[in-house]
Amino acid sequence: MTARWQHDAEIFVVSVLILYLELVLIRWIGTEIRLFAYLGNLILVVCFFGVGLGCYLADRPVQPDRIGWNALLLVVLISNPLQWKGLDLKQTTVLLSGFEDLSIWQGSAGQTALQVVAGLLIMGVLLYLVARIFLPAGQILGRALTGHPSVIRAYSVNIVGSLGGVWLFQGLSWAATPPAVWFGVSAGWLLALALTQGERAARAGALAAAAAVVVGVGASSPDRIVWSPYQKLQIRPFVPGDSREGVQHGYLMEVNGTFYQLLLDLSERFVHAHPGALDADLVKRSDYNLPFAFKPDARRVLIVGAGSGNNAAAALRHGVEQVDCVEIDPQIYEVGRQLHPERPYDSSRVRMFINDARAFFKHAEGSYDLIWFGWLDAHTLGSSYNNLRLDHYVYTRESFREARRLLADDGLLVVNFVAQREWIADRLYALLRELFPHEPLVYRAEQLPFWYGVNGVTLIAGRHPVTLDSLRDDASRQALRTRLVSLPGTTRVTTDDWPDLYLESAKLPKLHLLTSLAVVGAVLLVRRRGFGLVGGMDWPFFWLGAAFLLLEVQTVSRATLLFGMTWVVNGIVISAVLVMILAANAVAALWPRLPRWLPVVGLAVTVAGLATAPLDVFNALSGLGKLSAATIFLTAPVFFAGLLFIRWFAVCADKPRALGANLIGALVGGLLETLSFLAGMRALVVLVGLFYLVAILMWRSNPEATQSPTS
């Protein structure tokens, strides 16, 4: 093997490893310690920091085994294989869930200052270990890029490896493999790295294999555990504790270690067969049956957030002829298909669509007699690259407007939601009041045992007035009369530009602010003292990195509005970003004397287009045409920024320092994404443009700026 191919192989292997491990840790830590699933891209930016710091320190001795040691320690702390009560780091979520501006499912309030400090310290230790995992990998990458005879080729191999890492993890997620497999695969890549890094990299592979075993031991459970592309599902038979007959009602499903839903048998056959277990009158008033008290003649029903099948089963019990179900998680659907006691998904009257609700709305054909938003409030992020939860774009003004388009003239829209804050219910009320000509009816669920259904708030709206007088059943009408809710409708409504459902108003959440300041403080401390970095920051590359990650956040968010927030869409969008960088590298190699003004003008035009052009124009297209046109439009700035990057990178004197500055800039850009909580998503595009402008102005003052890249 020639020296060039050896360099290529080393860059490819370490690049796959870096991206793959980033995605593994983001997904696994956010699942096991739910707090990280509410903190957006915090793990991601810390990974960027570790790689960037490693690039800065590329000239120092590399210790590849540190990847394995730190990964093993991180896994032992989080997995807690011996089940020590004093080492239950999952309680970090409880310690830091008391902020009034942070809505965490099954969190608690009233934490003391000492508990908050303890929670932050635990977070700090975990983030420190994450950064240390990636530091040796960054050193290897920085050295390999410096030693490669062709800069453009080396950087292109780096991007191809990154693409490989993305789709390696996406493939394992699609196959519903558990984390033990993920860490086992990382051990294989570390062993491959040993071909160039020697015995210490092989030792890292062995330690990663040990981490895989620890994860497997820590996850052992008598329950059925399924890892979907989004979350961990834990399923076990459900027998109510006070059931006199000890009858199994169905199954209980937890998501990421907390209650999510029951797979209930509320059929007449089961209820009548077990009168000591279920009260027939209470079943009638369950939130799974009440919507049909308001719309008893429903013949065509759409259920979004169909879950494991309770809503579909209710629709079938009430004689609905066509039940269209939308569920984003294929494994939740599969569990429901296999285990739901009423077997609703086996019915020929049910059509299942594994898709995001917004994506379905755009292409569905009305008219539905009933559109039912089930209990689809999310416990996880929609992407590793932004702060959006899976459900954020479902509960916006534009989303409800799209749903309203699908309603029949006399149809009803029903929204079930577990509103942990009064203002969340008020926000939903304000949205429906704004979009429908009559005030929505709002009531709270009766405080029934949870095996009758989820206790939350229900909102019902239509083009005609919805009142209790329309109910035919006197008992239901009387029961609901005492549970009607009057809301002011004054809470700021969510929009596609400001979709922050769990934030009362435009502000920076305290926990996000604290963690961001802590990360920035750690970066400054490391730069000045911890590692003795010299030479200063390569500022043009820093600002390019900050702009890049903010741009990537925008790209993922806006692609979600067009195609949905599914894991496939996220993978395609991130891949498109990387392909645009490859295209820029190819252009730079083929035309090294490309006019310097061209990428600057192209970047200015495409960023301005993102800031001003409406996305609705792409909805006129469909299929591959829509995907291609929208993806090119959304990622075009990446192409022109890539031309700038590779031109500058090819002529810079200290490439590891430049790459390190770029990755640390990406860290800052990722943290600045929280500004969308204040100003909305579109404002981030303006910030992207400013960052690129600063980078260009700083580079123009650089004496290397007049040189051209070499291939």
N, C-alpha and C positions, 0 to 999 in steps of 0.2 A: 504494500500500500504506500503510495507516495505521501510526502509530507503534507501536501495540500489536502488530500483525502483524509488523512489522520486528523488534521485540524477540523475539517468539516464534520467528521464523526463525533469528535469531542464536543463541538459546539452544539450539534444536533441533540446528543444525549443529555447534556446538562440543560438545554433549553426545554426539552420535553419534561425533564424532571422538575424544573422550576415551576412551569405553568401547571403541571399535573398536581404537584404537592400543594400549590396555592389553593386550587379548587378543592382538594381533599380536606385541607384544614378549615377552609371557609365553611364547607358543608358540614363536616363532622363536629367542629366546635360549636357552631350555631345550633346544631341539633341537641347535643348533650348539655350545653349551657345556654338555655333559650335566650338569655339576655343578649347574646351576640347576634341573634337573628333579628333583634330590634334595633341594632346599632349599625345597620347598613354595611358599608364597605370597610369597617374598621380593621378586620383581619387582613383584607386585601392590601390596604395601604401599609400595614406593618410588614407584610411580606415584601412589598416594593422597597420599603426602607432597608430590610435585611439584605436584599439583592444589591441595592444601590450602595450600601455601606461596604459590601464585599467587593464591588467593583472599585471603590475608592482604595481599598486595601489589597489590591491585586498583587502589589509588589512584596507583600509580606508572606511568610510561610503559610501554606494552606494545610488545614487539618480537616480533611473530608469526614473523618470519623465523628467529628462534632455534629454533623447532620444527624447521625444515628443516635448519639448520646442524648442530644436535646429532644429529638422526636420521642425517644423512649421515655424520658422523664416527663414530657408533656402528656403522653398517653397514660402513664401510671397515675399522674395526678388527676386526670379527668375521668379515666375509666374506673379507677378505684377498684381493682380486681378483687381485693380482699374484703370489700364492702365495709371499710372502717367508717363509722358514723362521723368521726372528727375530720374526715377527708372527703366529705360530700360537697364538692365544688358546685354541684347543681344548685345549691342554696344561694349562690352568688346572685341569681336572678331575683330571689326574694329580698336579699340585702339591699338591692339597688332598684327595687320596683316602687318605692314610696314617693317618687317625684310626682307632683300633682299634674305635671304636663306630659306624663308618659303613661300610656295605656298599655299595660301588659296583662295578657290573659292569665287569670288566677294568680296575679301578683297580690301584694298586700301593702297597706299603708302604715305610716306611723313609725318608720325606722328611726332609730337614734342616730346621732352624728357618728358615734363609734361604729355602728353597723355599716353606715355608708362608707366610712374610711376603710373598714375591713374589706368590703366589697371591691372598692377601688384598688386596694393593695393586691387582692387576688387577681383582678384583671391585669394589673401591672406585671405580675410574675408570669402569667400566661402569655401576655404579649411579648415580654422579653424573650421567653423561650422560642416563640414563633420567629422573631427576628433573628435569633441566633441559629435557628435551623437553616436559614437562607443565606447567612453570611458566607460560609465556605463555598456554596454554590455560586454566589456572586463573584467571589475571587476567581474561581475556575473559569467562569464566563469572561470576566475582564481579561484574564491572561490569554485565553484562547483567541479572543477578538484582536488583541494586540499582536499576537504572534502569527496571525494569518496573513499570507502574502497578498490577498485581495480583500480590501475593506468591504466593498459592496457585496461580494460573494459571501463573506463571513456573516455580515448582518442579515443577508437573505436566508442563510441556513438557520440563523437564530430565530427568524420569524417562522420558517417552516417547522422548526422544532416546537415553537410555541403553539402553532396550529395542531401539531400532533398531540401535544399535552392536553389541549382543550377537548379534542374529540376522543382521546383515550378515556378521559374521565366521563364525558358525555355517554360514551358507549357503555361503560360500566354502570352508570346511573340508569340508562335505559333497560339494561338487563337486570335491574333490581338487585345488584350484588350488595353485600354488607360491607361495612368499613374494614373488617379484617382482610377482605380481598383487596381493598384499595391500598392499605398499607403493605400488603404482600406484593402488589405490583410495584410500588415505590421501591421495595427492597430489590426487585429485579433490575430496575433502572440504575440503582446505586451499584449493583454488581457489574452492570455494563460499563459504568463509569470507571470501575476499577481497572479496566483495560488500559486506561491512560493515567489514572491517578494512583495506581498501586494498591498495596496492602491496606492502607488506612481507609480507602473507599470501599474495599471488600468488607472491612470491619463495620463500616456504616451500613452496608447492605444486611449484614447479619443482625445488627441492632434493630434495623427497620423490620426485619422478619420477626424478631422478638416482640417488637411493638405490635405487630399484627396479631400475635398470639395473645398478648395482654388485652388488646381490644376485644378479641373473640371471647376471652374468659370474662371480661367485665360486662359484656353484653349478653351473657348466658341467661336464659329465662325460660320458665315453663310455658310462657305465652308464645303465641305465634307472632313473629316480628317480620315485617316487610319493609324494605327500603325502597321507596318510590323515588322518582327523579326530584322530588321536592322535600320529602320529610320522612321521618321514621314512624311507621305505623305499628302499634302493638295491640293485638286482638286476643281477647279471652272470653270464655262463656260468661254470661251475666245472669246471676240469680239474685233478686232483691234481698237485702239483708233481713227485712221484716216479713218476707213472704211466708205465710203459714204453711204453704204447700211445698216450699222449696223448689219451685218450678223455674226452669231456665226460660227467661223471656226472650233471649236472643244473644247478642254479643256486644261487648263493650270495646270501643276503639279509642285508644289514646294516640295522640300525635305529639312527637318530641317530648314524651314523658308527662303529658298533661291530658286531662279528659277532653275528648273531641266530640264523639257522638256514640249513640247506641244503635245497633241494628235490631229494631223492635218488631215484635209480632203483635200488631194491634188488630188482627183480623177478627171478624165476628166468631169464626170457628174457635179460635184460641181463647177469646174473652169468655165465651159461653162455656167452654170446657173447663175453665179455671176461675170460677167466680170468687174464690178466696184469694186469688192473686191479683185480679184486675177488676175494677169497678166499671161496669159498662157505661154508666152516665159520665164518669170522669173521662173515659176514653173518647166519648162523643165530644167533650170540650177540649180535647187535646189540640195543640196548635197544628198538628198534622191533619186534623179533620175540620177545624173551624173555617178555613178558607172556602170550603164547599158548602158551608151554611150560608155564606154570602153569594155564592155562585153555584147553585145546585144543578143548573143546566149546562155546565161547562162540558164541551165536547172536544175541544182542542186546547191543550195546556202546554206551556213551556216552563220548565223548571231549570233555573240556573243555580249552580251549586248543588247538583243532584246528590252528591255524596254516595253513600252506600245503599240508598234506595228507599228510605222512609217516605219521602214526598211522593215518589212514583207509586209506591204501594198504596198510599192514601188516594191518589188519583184513580187508580184502578178500582179500588173499593167503591168509589163513587161513580163508577160507570163511564169514565172519560174514554173517548174512542181513540184519541191519539195523544200520546204523552211524549213530548220531545224533551230529552234530558241532556243538559250540558254539564260536564264535569272536567276539570282541568287535570286531575290526577288519575292516571290510568290504573294505578294500583288500588286506589280507593274504590274505583268502579269494579275492579276484578274481585276484591274482597266482598263487595256487596253482591256481585253476581254469584259467587260461590256460597256465601254464608247467610245472606239475608233470609230469615225464616219464611217470608211470604213470596220469595223468588220473583220480585217484580221485573227484574231485567231479563227474565226468560219469556216474558209476554210478547206476543207479536204486535201488541198495541203500543209498545215502548220503543222509541228510537233513541239510541245513545250517541252523543257527539263528544268525543274527547277533545276539548278545545277550551280556549279562554272565552269568557262570556262576551267581551267586547268584540272579539273576532267573529263570534257567531252572530251577534246582532247585525253586523254590517252586511251579511249576505243572506240572512234568514228571510223567509217570506211569511207575512202575516196571512190571515188574521187569527190571533189567539184569543180565546175567551178568558183565559187566565194566564198571566205571567207571574211566576212565583220565584222571588229571590229567597232561596233557602238559607240555611245557617252557614254562609260561606265566608264569614269573617276569618281572616288568615292568621296562622301562627308562624309564618315564615316569610322570607324575602322572595321577591320575584326574580332577583338577579344578584349576583355577587358584586355588581359594579355600581349599584345605586341604593338609595334608601327606600325604595318602593316595596311595599308588601304586595303579595299576590292579589289582594282585593282592592288596592287603591283606585285603580281606574274603573272598577265596577260601580263605585258609588260616587260618581261625579254627575254634574249637570248634563254633560254630553251623553253619558252612558244612559241615564234615565230617559233622555230625549230619544235616543235610538230604540230603547225598549218600548216607549210609548208608540212609536211608529208601527210596531208589530201588533198592537192591540186592536181587537175588533171594536166597533163603535160602542158596544155595550160591555166591553171587556173590563176586567179589573186587574190592577197591578198590586201584588201583595209582597211586602218586604218583612221578613223575620230577621231580627238582629239582637244579639246579646250586647246591649249598650251598657258598658260598665260605667260610663259617665253620662249624666243627664244631657249634656250638650251634644253628645253623639246622636242620641235620639232626636234632639231638637234640630240638628243639621239635616237628618234624613227627612224630617217633617218639612223643613223649609224648602228642601229640594223638590219634594212632591207637590207642595203647595204652589211653588213657582211654575211647575210644568203642567199642572192640571187645573181645569176651570173651577173645581170645587175643593174645599178643604179635605184633606185625607182624614180618615177615621184612624185613631191611634188607641191601642189598649195594651196593657201589660198582661203577660201570661198569668193565669191562676197559679198560685203557689202549690202545685201538685208535686208529688214525688217525681223525680226526673225520668223514671221509666215510662211516664206518660208523654214525654217530650221535653224539649229544651225550654227552660224558663227565660223569656226575653221580652222584647217589645215587638209588636206587630203594627204595621202601617198598611192601610188599604186605600187606594185611590183609583179613580176612573173618570171618564168624561161626563158621567152623571153622578149626582150626589150619592154617597155611601153612608147609610145610617143603620142603626140597629132595628129600625122598623121593617127593614127588608128581610129580617130573619124570620123564618117560619117556625122555628123551634122556640117555644116560650122559655124553656129552662136555659137555653144558651143565651137568649136575649137578656134575661134577668141576671145571669152570671156575668155577662160582659158589661152590663150597665154600671156595675160597681168598680169596674177596672178601666174605665175610659180615662185617657190621659189628655190633659190640656197643655199644649206647649206653645211658647211665644213665637218660635220661628225666627229668632234673632241671631242665631249662630251663623257665622260665615259659612257659605256653602262651598263645597269642593268643586273644582273644575279640572279639566285636563291639564291646565297650566299649574294649578295648585291643588294636587290630589290628596293632600295630607289628612286623611280621614280621622286619624287618631290624635290630631293636634287642634286645640280649640281655636287658636288664632295664629296669625303670622308672627312667629317668634322662634328663637333657637331653643330647642329643648335643653334643659339644664344638664342632663346626663350626656347628651351629644357634645355640648360645649365643654364640660369637664374632661371628657375623654380626649377630645381634639386638642385642648390646651396641654393635657398631659403628654400626648404623643409629640407635639411640637416641642415641648420643653425637653423631652428625652432626646430628640434629634439635636437640639442646640447643645445639650450637655455632652452628648457623644462627640459632637464635632469639636468642641473646645477642650474637653478633658479626657474622656474615656478612651479614645483611640489615637489621640495625637494627630488628627488629620492635618495635613499641610497643603499649601498651595491654594487655599481658598476655594470658593464655589465657582464652577464654570456656569455663569449666570445665563447665557443664551440657552444652553441645554436645560438648565433648571426650568426656565419659563416655557420652553417647548414641552417638557414633561408635564408641567402643571396644566397647560392648555390641552394636552393630549387626553389626560384622564377625564377632565371635565367634558371634553368633546365626546369621549366614549360613553360617559354617563348619559349625555343628551341623545346620542345615537340609539342606545338601548331603550331609553324611555320613550322616544318618539316612534321607534319601530314597534314598540308594544301597542301603541295606539292604532297602528295599521294592521298588525298581524296577531296581536294577543301576547300575553305574558307567559307563554309556554316555554319549557326548557329547550325545545327545538328552535324556537325563534331566537332565544338568547344565544344559543350556539351558532346559529347562522349569522347573526349580527356581529358577534365578536370575530367570527371567521372572516366576514366581509371586511372588517377593519384591518385585520392582518393581511388579507389579500391586497388591499389597497396599498399597504406599505410595500409589499412585494412588487406591485406594479410600479411604484415610485422608484424602487431600486433598479428595476429593469430599464426604465426610461433613463435613469441617471447613468447606467452602464452603456446603453446604446448611443446616447447623445450627451456626452460629458460636457460639451460646450453649450448646452442649452442656455438661452439668455437668462441672466440672473433675475430679471424683473418678472419672468413668466410665472414661477411658483408664487411669488408675492401677490401678483394680481389675481391669479387663480384662487389663492387662499382667501383674499379679501372678498371676491365675488361669491364664492361658495358659502363662506360664513355668513355674509349678508343675506344670502338666499335662505339659509336655515333660520335666521332671525325673523324673516318677514314673510316667506312663502307659506301659504296654508297647505296642510297635508291632505285636505279633502280631495284635492285634484287626483290623487292616486287611487282613491276609492272608485273612480270611474273605470279603472282597469281591474283585471282579475288574474288569478293564477300566476304563472311564471312571469308574465309581462309586468304585473304589479310588483312582484317581488324584486325583479331586476331593476325596474325604474326607480322604485322607492329606495332600494339599498344603495344604488349609485348616488342618488341625490343626498342621502343622509351621510354617506361616508366619503363624498368627494373632497371635503376639506382635509381628510386624513391623507389623501393622495398628494396634495400640494404641500402639506406640512411634511410629509415623508420625503419629498424632493429637497426641501430645505434641510431636513435633518441629515440625510445621507451626504449631501454636498458639504455641510459643515463638519460632519463626523469624519469624512474622508481626509480632511486637511488639518484636523485639530492635532496638536502635539501630544496630548495626554488622553488617549482614548478611554482607558478605564475611568479616569476622573470625569470625563465628559458623560460617559454612560451612567456613572454613579450620580452625577448631578441631575441627569434626566430622570432617573428613577426616584430620587428624593423629591424632585419637583412634582412628579406624579403623586407622591404621597401627599404633598400639600394640596394639589389640585383635588385629590379625592376627599380630603377633609373639608375643603371649601364647598363641596357639593351640598353641605348642610345649609348653605345660604339660600337654597331653593325653598327651605321652610319659611324664609322671610319674603323673598321676592318672586318666587315661582320658577318653574323650569326654564322658561324662555329667557329669563334674565341671565342664566348661566351661559347662553350663547354669546351675549355681549361680553361677559367676563372672558370667555375663550378668545374672542377677538382682541381684547385688550392685552391678554397674555402673549398672543402671537405678535402683536405690534411691539411690545416691549422686547421680546426676543430678537426681532428683526433689527430694531434700532440699536440694541446692544451689540449685535454681531457686526453691523456696518462699521462700528468703531474698532473692530478687531482687524489687525494687519493681515490675518490669514484669510480674510473674507474675499479677497480678490482671486484666490486660487480656485482651480477646478478639481472635482473629484477624479480619482483614478479607479479603474476597474480591477 
